[in-house]
Amino acid sequence: ACNKDYAPACFSLGRSYSDIVGEAEQGIPHYERACTLGLIEACNNVAVYLSKFGKATDEDFRRGNAAFKALCDNDNGLGCENLAISYLNGY
């Protein structure tokens, strides 16, 4: 379903890597695909996992902060928390 541009399936595939397989880093491309398809929660996960594994670029942090802000603006506490943490870390 992810190959057919169904964002929730891509998100679920990303979660499967972290929650079931135990290799969260392998889920990043699936979260990126879901984010590109418009699933804002997936953008949150992209930013979190990229920063967690130390491969994030400045542009990744800008994209991540935009995702966190969008979530926060829509009353998603996780987005607010992640945005605050990002700001505290200098991003």
Secondary structure, 3 states (H helix, E strand, C coil): CHHHCCHHHHHHHHHHHHHHHCCHHHHHHHHHHHHHCCCHHHHHHHHHHHHHCCCCCHHHHHHHHHHHHHHHHCCCHHHHHHHHHHHHCCC
